[in-house]
Amino acid sequence: MRASGAILVGFALLAIGLAVGIGTRLSDQAVAALAGAACGVGIAAPLGIAIGAYVGSSRARLQPAQPPAAPQVIVVPAPNAPPLHTPQSYPIAPPLMPAPRSFTIIGDAHAEDERS
């Protein structure tokens, strides 16, 4: 127990030392902004915890004692439909070959000679 207390005091002293060291190098406006942010977090955290506890306890009171019964599931079989794919229904198309394309490189002396 004493070791954990000593570690806690050590961390507190380290935090205070860092706060003083950093605070002396910052401008007054920056220190005011950091103090405002720290105060905002100090106010928002307990309020958030209190609101969360209130909402959680009110939800616990509103829940029914018994869980609702499972819904009944009715499965209707599909009518007899023709199969989606039969060998006779889809003829095999020949593979599509792209048409040959010719390219001309602009400014190429060899290509200009071939066109002439």
LINMOGI-V377621 format. One line per field, one symbol per residue. phi: phi as a letter, one per 40 degrees, with the letter a starting at -180 (. if undefined). psi: psi as a letter, one per 30 degrees, with the letter a starting at -180 (. if undefined). A space follows every 10 residues. Layout:
phi = ???
psi = ???
This chain:
phi = .ccccccccc cccccccccc cccccccccc cccccccccc cccccccccc cccccccccc cccccbcccc ccbbbbcccc bcccbbcccb ccccccbccc bbbbccgccc cccccc
psi = eeeeeeeeee eeeeeeeeee eeefflleee eeeeeeeeee efeeeeeeee eeeeeeeeee efklekklkk kkkkkkkklj llleklfffj lkklkkkkkk kkkkjkgjee eeeef.
